[in-house]
């Protein structure tokens, strides 16, 4: 009887951990403010530039994002996750553009993990996460420059 209760507790805790991981399946990113922070803008209106625009602009921050926590299965979906994150980061700083510096991918491998219950080992193996990365310079282009 006590064993059954213990198994239920372990199963519930494991289920909660899985649910929290799924709810937290998003991208990560970072920024370094190099200019003036402005009021937030709409992430959907943040424009990407492959080189500095030939119009006046102000540098806001150096930003980076990746798709590490994404559950996306293909490279394009992972890149969309990373670009959505970098747009969101730029918009929070008041930028309306990003000059892309680097696009890339990284593979991260974690060691095996298992759980011993009832005389057996369950799980194990290793996890490989191929994530997409993007970094650049968040900029603000005045309305007259758009």
FIKOLZA-1660 file (N, C-alpha, C; in steps of 0.1 Angstrom, whole numbers, plus 5000, padded with zeros to 4 digits):
% residues 146
   i   px   py   pz ch aa at
   1 5008 4988 5000  A  X  N
   1 5000 5000 5000  A  X CA
   1 5009 5013 5000  A  X  C
   2 5019 5013 5009  A  X  N
   2 5028 5025 5009  A  X CA
   2 5036 5026 4996  A  X  C
   3 5039 5015 4990  A  X  N
   3 5046 5015 4978  A  X CA
   3 5038 5022 4967  A  X  C
   4 5025 5018 4966  A  X  N
   4 5016 5024 4956  A  X CA
   4 5015 5039 4958  A  X  C
   5 5014 5044 4970  A  X  N
   5 5013 5058 4973  A  X CA
   5 5026 5065 4969  A  X  C
   6 5037 5059 4972  A  X  N
   6 5050 5065 4968  A  X CA
   6 5051 5066 4952  A  X  C
   7 5047 5055 4945  A  X  N
   7 5047 5055 4930  A  X CA
   7 5038 5066 4925  A  X  C
   8 5026 5068 4931  A  X  N
   8 5017 5079 4927  A  X CA
   8 5023 5093 4929  A  X  C
   9 5030 5095 4940  A  X  N
   9 5036 5107 4943  A  X CA
   9 5047 5110 4933  A  X  C
  10 5055 5100 4930  A  X  N
  10 5066 5102 4920  A  X CA
  10 5060 5104 4906  A  X  C
  11 5050 5097 4903  A  X  N
  11 5043 5099 4890  A  X CA
  11 5037 5113 4889  A  X  C
  12 5031 5118 4899  A  X  N
  12 5025 5131 4899  A  X CA
  12 5036 5142 4898  A  X  C
  13 5047 5141 4905  A  X  N
  13 5058 5150 4905  A  X CA
  13 5064 5150 4891  A  X  C
  14 5066 5138 4885  A  X  N
  14 5071 5137 4872  A  X CA
  14 5062 5144 4862  A  X  C
  15 5049 5142 4863  A  X  N
  15 5039 5148 4854  A  X CA
  15 5039 5163 4855  A  X  C
  16 5041 5168 4867  A  X  N
  16 5042 5183 4869  A  X CA
  16 5054 5188 4862  A  X  C
  17 5065 5181 4864  A  X  N
  17 5078 5186 4858  A  X CA
  17 5076 5186 4842  A  X  C
  18 5070 5176 4837  A  X  N
  18 5068 5175 4822  A  X CA
  18 5059 5187 4818  A  X  C
  19 5048 5189 4825  A  X  N
  19 5039 5200 4821  A  X CA
  19 5046 5213 4822  A  X  C
  20 5053 5216 4832  A  X  N
  20 5061 5228 4834  A  X CA
  20 5071 5230 4822  A  X  C
  21 5077 5219 4818  A  X  N
  21 5087 5220 4807  A  X CA
  21 5079 5224 4794  A  X  C
  22 5068 5218 4792  A  X  N
  22 5060 5221 4780  A  X CA
  22 5055 5235 4780  A  X  C
  23 5051 5240 4791  A  X  N
  23 5046 5254 4792  A  X CA
  23 5057 5264 4791  A  X  C
  24 5069 5260 4794  A  X  N
  24 5080 5268 4793  A  X CA
  24 5088 5266 4780  A  X  C
  25 5082 5260 4770  A  X  N
  25 5089 5257 4757  A  X CA
  25 5089 5269 4748  A  X  C
  26 5099 5278 4751  A  X  N
  26 5100 5290 4743  A  X CA
  26 5115 5292 4740  A  X  C
  27 5118 5303 4734  A  X  N
  27 5132 5307 4731  A  X CA
  27 5138 5314 4743  A  X  C
  28 5151 5316 4742  A  X  N
  28 5158 5324 4752  A  X CA
  28 5166 5335 4744  A  X  C
  29 5169 5345 4751  A  X  N
  29 5177 5356 4745  A  X CA
  29 5183 5365 4755  A  X  C
  30 5191 5375 4750  A  X  N
  30 5197 5384 4759  A  X CA
  30 5199 5397 4752  A  X  C
  31 5202 5408 4759  A  X  N
  31 5205 5421 4753  A  X CA
  31 5214 5429 4762  A  X  C
  32 5221 5438 4755  A  X  N
  32 5230 5447 4762  A  X CA
  32 5226 5461 4756  A  X  C
  33 5221 5469 4765  A  X  N
  33 5217 5483 4761  A  X CA
  33 5229 5491 4757  A  X  C
  34 5230 5496 4745  A  X  N
  34 5241 5505 4740  A  X CA
  34 5236 5519 4737  A  X  C
  35 5223 5521 4737  A  X  N
  35 5218 5534 4734  A  X CA
  35 5207 5538 4743  A  X  C
  36 5198 5546 4738  A  X  N
  36 5186 5550 4746  A  X CA
  36 5175 5540 4745  A  X  C
  37 5170 5536 4757  A  X  N
  37 5158 5527 4757  A  X CA
  37 5146 5536 4755  A  X  C
  38 5137 5531 4746  A  X  N
  38 5125 5539 4742  A  X CA
  38 5113 5531 4747  A  X  C
  39 5101 5537 4745  A  X  N
  39 5089 5530 4749  A  X CA
  39 5088 5518 4740  A  X  C
  40 5082 5507 4745  A  X  N
  40 5081 5495 4737  A  X CA
  40 5073 5497 4724  A  X  C
  41 5077 5489 4714  A  X  N
  41 5071 5489 4701  A  X CA
  41 5064 5476 4698  A  X  C
  42 5057 5475 4687  A  X  N
  42 5050 5462 4683  A  X CA
  42 5060 5453 4677  A  X  C
  43 5062 5441 4683  A  X  N
  43 5072 5431 4677  A  X CA
  43 5069 5428 4663  A  X  C
  44 5057 5428 4659  A  X  N
  44 5053 5424 4645  A  X CA
  44 5059 5435 4635  A  X  C
  45 5061 5447 4640  A  X  N
  45 5066 5458 4632  A  X CA
  45 5081 5460 4632  A  X  C
  46 5088 5451 4639  A  X  N
  46 5103 5452 4639  A  X CA
  46 5108 5446 4626  A  X  C
  47 5115 5454 4619  A  X  N
  47 5120 5450 4606  A  X CA
  47 5135 5445 4607  A  X  C
  48 5138 5435 4598  A  X  N
  48 5151 5429 4598  A  X CA
  48 5159 5436 4586  A  X  C
  49 5172 5439 4589  A  X  N
  49 5181 5444 4579  A  X CA
  49 5193 5435 4577  A  X  C
  50 5197 5432 4565  A  X  N
  50 5209 5424 4563  A  X CA
  50 5222 5432 4564  A  X  C
  51 5220 5445 4563  A  X  N
  51 5232 5454 4564  A  X CA
  51 5226 5467 4569  A  X  C
  52 5235 5476 4575  A  X  N
  52 5229 5489 4580  A  X CA
  52 5222 5496 4569  A  X  C
  53 5210 5502 4573  A  X  N
  53 5202 5509 4563  A  X CA
  53 5209 5522 4559  A  X  C
  54 5206 5527 4547  A  X  N
  54 5212 5540 4542  A  X CA
  54 5203 5552 4546  A  X  C
  55 5197 5551 4558  A  X  N
  55 5189 5562 4563  A  X CA
  55 5193 5564 4578  A  X  C
  56 5191 5575 4583  A  X  N
  56 5195 5578 4597  A  X CA
  56 5188 5568 4607  A  X  C
  57 5196 5563 4616  A  X  N
  57 5190 5554 4627  A  X CA
  57 5199 5555 4639  A  X  C
  58 5193 5551 4651  A  X  N
  58 5200 5551 4663  A  X CA
  58 5202 5537 4668  A  X  C
  59 5214 5534 4673  A  X  N
  59 5216 5520 4679  A  X CA
  59 5210 5520 4693  A  X  C
  60 5202 5509 4696  A  X  N
  60 5196 5508 4708  A  X CA
  60 5203 5497 4717  A  X  C
  61 5206 5485 4711  A  X  N
  61 5211 5475 4719  A  X CA
  61 5218 5464 4710  A  X  C
  62 5226 5456 4716  A  X  N
  62 5231 5444 4710  A  X CA
  62 5222 5433 4715  A  X  C
  63 5216 5425 4707  A  X  N
  63 5207 5415 4711  A  X CA
  63 5210 5401 4705  A  X  C
  64 5206 5391 4712  A  X  N
  64 5207 5377 4707  A  X CA
  64 5196 5368 4711  A  X  C
  65 5193 5358 4704  A  X  N
  65 5182 5349 4708  A  X CA
  65 5186 5335 4702  A  X  C
  66 5179 5325 4708  A  X  N
  66 5181 5311 4702  A  X CA
  66 5168 5303 4705  A  X  C
  67 5168 5292 4699  A  X  N
  67 5156 5283 4700  A  X CA
  67 5158 5272 4710  A  X  C
  68 5166 5274 4719  A  X  N
  68 5170 5262 4728  A  X CA
  68 5158 5255 4735  A  X  C
  69 5149 5262 4740  A  X  N
  69 5137 5256 4747  A  X CA
  69 5126 5253 4738  A  X  C
  70 5128 5255 4725  A  X  N
  70 5117 5253 4715  A  X CA
  70 5115 5238 4713  A  X  C
  71 5102 5234 4711  A  X  N
  71 5099 5220 4708  A  X CA
  71 5097 5218 4693  A  X  C
  72 5101 5228 4685  A  X  N
  72 5100 5228 4670  A  X CA
  72 5109 5216 4665  A  X  C
  73 5103 5210 4654  A  X  N
  73 5110 5198 4649  A  X CA
  73 5119 5200 4637  A  X  C
  74 5117 5211 4630  A  X  N
  74 5125 5213 4618  A  X CA
  74 5133 5227 4619  A  X  C
  75 5142 5228 4611  A  X  N
  75 5151 5240 4612  A  X CA
  75 5144 5253 4610  A  X  C
  76 5134 5253 4600  A  X  N
  76 5127 5266 4598  A  X CA
  76 5119 5270 4610  A  X  C
  77 5112 5260 4616  A  X  N
  77 5104 5263 4627  A  X CA
  77 5113 5268 4639  A  X  C
  78 5125 5262 4640  A  X  N
  78 5134 5267 4651  A  X CA
  78 5139 5281 4648  A  X  C
  79 5141 5284 4635  A  X  N
  79 5146 5298 4632  A  X CA
  79 5134 5308 4634  A  X  C
  80 5122 5304 4631  A  X  N
  80 5111 5313 4634  A  X CA
  80 5109 5315 4649  A  X  C
  81 5112 5305 4657  A  X  N
  81 5111 5307 4672  A  X CA
  81 5122 5317 4676  A  X  C
  82 5134 5316 4671  A  X  N
  82 5145 5325 4675  A  X CA
  82 5142 5339 4670  A  X  C
  83 5137 5340 4657  A  X  N
  83 5134 5354 4652  A  X CA
  83 5123 5360 4660  A  X  C
  84 5113 5352 4664  A  X  N
  84 5102 5358 4672  A  X CA
  84 5107 5363 4685  A  X  C
  85 5116 5356 4691  A  X  N
  85 5122 5360 4704  A  X CA
  85 5131 5373 4702  A  X  C
  86 5139 5373 4692  A  X  N
  86 5147 5385 4690  A  X CA
  86 5139 5397 4687  A  X  C
  87 5128 5396 4679  A  X  N
  87 5119 5407 4677  A  X CA
  87 5113 5412 4690  A  X  C
  88 5108 5402 4698  A  X  N
  88 5102 5406 4711  A  X CA
  88 5112 5414 4720  A  X  C
  89 5124 5409 4720  A  X  N
  89 5135 5416 4728  A  X CA
  89 5137 5430 4723  A  X  C
  90 5138 5431 4710  A  X  N
  90 5141 5444 4704  A  X CA
  90 5129 5454 4707  A  X  C
  91 5117 5449 4705  A  X  N
  91 5105 5457 4707  A  X CA
  91 5104 5462 4722  A  X  C
  92 5107 5453 4731  A  X  N
  92 5107 5457 4745  A  X CA
  92 5116 5469 4748  A  X  C
  93 5127 5470 4740  A  X  N
  93 5137 5481 4742  A  X CA
  93 5133 5493 4734  A  X  C
  94 5122 5492 4726  A  X  N
  94 5118 5504 4718  A  X CA
  94 5124 5504 4704  A  X  C
  95 5130 5493 4700  A  X  N
  95 5136 5493 4686  A  X CA
  95 5125 5490 4676  A  X  C
  96 5127 5494 4664  A  X  N
  96 5118 5490 4653  A  X CA
  96 5126 5484 4642  A  X  C
  97 5138 5480 4644  A  X  N
  97 5146 5473 4634  A  X CA
  97 5158 5465 4640  A  X  C
  98 5163 5456 4633  A  X  N
  98 5174 5447 4638  A  X CA
  98 5183 5445 4626  A  X  C
  99 5196 5449 4628  A  X  N
  99 5206 5446 4618  A  X CA
  99 5212 5433 4621  A  X  C
 100 5209 5423 4613  A  X  N
 100 5214 5409 4616  A  X CA
 100 5229 5408 4614  A  X  C
 101 5236 5403 4624  A  X  N
 101 5250 5401 4624  A  X CA
 101 5253 5386 4621  A  X  C
 102 5247 5377 4628  A  X  N
 102 5250 5363 4627  A  X CA
 102 5237 5354 4627  A  X  C
 103 5236 5345 4619  A  X  N
 103 5226 5334 4619  A  X CA
 103 5234 5321 4620  A  X  C
 104 5229 5312 4629  A  X  N
 104 5237 5300 4631  A  X CA
 104 5229 5289 4637  A  X  C
 105 5236 5278 4640  A  X  N
 105 5230 5267 4647  A  X CA
 105 5240 5261 4657  A  X  C
 106 5236 5255 4667  A  X  N
 106 5244 5249 4677  A  X CA
 106 5238 5236 4682  A  X  C
 107 5246 5226 4684  A  X  N
 107 5241 5213 4690  A  X CA
 107 5245 5212 4704  A  X  C
 108 5236 5209 4713  A  X  N
 108 5238 5207 4727  A  X CA
 108 5234 5193 4731  A  X  C
 109 5243 5186 4737  A  X  N
 109 5241 5173 4741  A  X CA
 109 5241 5172 4757  A  X  C
 110 5231 5166 4762  A  X  N
 110 5231 5164 4777  A  X CA
 110 5232 5150 4780  A  X  C
 111 5238 5147 4791  A  X  N
 111 5240 5133 4796  A  X CA
 111 5227 5126 4799  A  X  C
 112 5228 5113 4799  A  X  N
 112 5217 5104 4802  A  X CA
 112 5211 5106 4816  A  X  C
 113 5198 5103 4817  A  X  N
 113 5192 5105 4830  A  X CA
 113 5182 5094 4831  A  X  C
 114 5180 5088 4842  A  X  N
 114 5171 5077 4844  A  X CA
 114 5165 5078 4858  A  X  C
 115 5155 5069 4861  A  X  N
 115 5149 5069 4874  A  X CA
 115 5147 5054 4878  A  X  C
 116 5152 5051 4890  A  X  N
 116 5151 5037 4895  A  X CA
 116 5138 5036 4903  A  X  C
 117 5130 5026 4899  A  X  N
 117 5118 5023 4907  A  X CA
 117 5115 5008 4906  A  X  C
 118 5112 5003 4917  A  X  N
 118 5108 4989 4917  A  X CA
 118 5118 4979 4912  A  X  C
 119 5131 4982 4914  A  X  N
 119 5141 4973 4909  A  X CA
 119 5145 4975 4895  A  X  C
 120 5139 4985 4888  A  X  N
 120 5143 4987 4874  A  X CA
 120 5147 5001 4871  A  X  C
 121 5154 5004 4860  A  X  N
 121 5159 5017 4857  A  X CA
 121 5151 5021 4844  A  X  C
 122 5144 5032 4845  A  X  N
 122 5136 5037 4834  A  X CA
 122 5141 5050 4829  A  X  C
 123 5141 5052 4816  A  X  N
 123 5146 5064 4809  A  X CA
 123 5160 5061 4805  A  X  C
 124 5168 5071 4806  A  X  N
 124 5182 5070 4802  A  X CA
 124 5185 5075 4788  A  X  C
 125 5197 5074 4783  A  X  N
 125 5200 5079 4770  A  X CA
 125 5205 5094 4771  A  X  C
 126 5207 5100 4759  A  X  N
 126 5211 5114 4760  A  X CA
 126 5202 5122 4751  A  X  C
 127 5202 5135 4753  A  X  N
 127 5193 5144 4746  A  X CA
 127 5202 5153 4737  A  X  C
 128 5199 5154 4724  A  X  N
 128 5206 5163 4716  A  X CA
 128 5196 5174 4711  A  X  C
 129 5200 5186 4713  A  X  N
 129 5191 5197 4709  A  X CA
 129 5199 5206 4699  A  X  C
 130 5194 5205 4686  A  X  N
 130 5200 5214 4676  A  X CA
 130 5192 5227 4676  A  X  C
 131 5198 5238 4681  A  X  N
 131 5190 5250 4682  A  X CA
 131 5196 5260 4671  A  X  C
 132 5187 5269 4668  A  X  N
 132 5191 5280 4658  A  X CA
 132 5194 5292 4667  A  X  C
 133 5203 5300 4662  A  X  N
 133 5207 5312 4669  A  X CA
 133 5207 5324 4660  A  X  C
 134 5205 5336 4665  A  X  N
 134 5205 5348 4657  A  X CA
 134 5209 5359 4667  A  X  C
 135 5218 5368 4662  A  X  N
 135 5222 5380 4669  A  X CA
 135 5224 5392 4660  A  X  C
 136 5223 5403 4666  A  X  N
 136 5224 5416 4658  A  X CA
 136 5223 5428 4667  A  X  C
 137 5221 5439 4660  A  X  N
 137 5220 5452 4666  A  X CA
 137 5206 5457 4665  A  X  C
 138 5199 5460 4676  A  X  N
 138 5186 5466 4676  A  X CA
 138 5187 5481 4674  A  X  C
 139 5179 5486 4664  A  X  N
 139 5180 5500 4661  A  X CA
 139 5167 5506 4661  A  X  C
 140 5167 5520 4662  A  X  N
 140 5155 5527 4661  A  X CA
 140 5156 5536 4648  A  X  C
 141 5147 5535 4639  A  X  N
 141 5147 5543 4627  A  X CA
 141 5135 5553 4629  A  X  C
 142 5138 5566 4629  A  X  N
 142 5127 5575 4630  A  X CA
 142 5117 5574 4619  A  X  C
 143 5104 5577 4622  A  X  N
 143 5093 5576 4612  A  X CA
 143 5097 5582 4598  A  X  C
 144 5104 5593 4598  A  X  N
 144 5108 5599 4585  A  X CA
 144 5117 5590 4577  A  X  C
 145 5124 5581 4584  A  X  N
 145 5134 5572 4577  A  X CA
 145 5127 5560 4572  A  X  C
 146 5115 5557 4576  A  X  N
 146 5108 5544 4571  A  X CA
 146 5102 5547 4558  A  X  C
% end
